[in-house]
Amino acid sequence: EVQLVESGGGLVKPGGSLRLSCAASGFTFSSYSMNWVRQAPGKGLEWVSSISSSSSYIYYADSVKGRFTISRDNAKNSLYLQMNSLRAEDTAVYYCARGPCQTGTLCWFDPWGQGTLVTVSS
Amino acid sequence: DIVMTQSPDSLAVSLGERATINCKSSQSVLYSSNNKNYLAWYQQKPGQPPKLLIYWASTRESGVPDRFSGSGSGTDFTLTISSLQAEDVAVYYCQQYYSTRFTFGPGTKVDIK
């Protein structure tokens, strides 16, 4: 069974840092692009960042560029999101999601993990 | 960025009746090289992550009931639930993957009338 499990969320003060992890299982992790998507409380979905299977291509939303860094460790079947200079508006549930196309990063997202909540507040 | 809009914001439909959700992109998401529309639909129930329903605008994901169908091309798309069931109460999102600056529609909430 394909499974994605996020961890690392929590409460952090404005200006602080947090590192999210996404553990993948049930598929050949190194063959697929991966993505982070967030959802602020009661709001819609916002794409955050994507990384290709070999980390050759990385993309960020303007709202996080320069503050967040996406990475992956194919040997550990894991995806990461390093979040620095956090702001109140970064408060959200962060989901990791696979891009199942196996060819490039232009793909829908499936499946999604259960998400991890990041709260930025003093 | 490609802006995705959805209409209506919410709708209430009687059990067994048809529900129709519209999605519009600010530019075409049809790739001429392969004639595919880079448009997906997701369903999100309270407290759950989004679930893929439709990709390539009209291809139903495995295991998704056939009462869900997607249509449209270019900039205008539709998700139709042919006979609404109680378990279909959710928020539905469209998403374009034509650009690596992926964008989602704002969502349409579907309830039972």
Interface residues (C-beta under 8 A of the other chain):
Chain A: N35 G44 L45 E46 W47 S50 Y57 Y59 A61 Y95 T105 L106 C107 W108 F109 D110 P111 W112 G113 Q114 G115
Chain B: Y38 A40 Y42 Q44 P49 P50 K51 L52 Y55 E61 Y93 Q95 Y97 Y98 S99 T100 R101 F102 T103 F104 G105 P106 G107
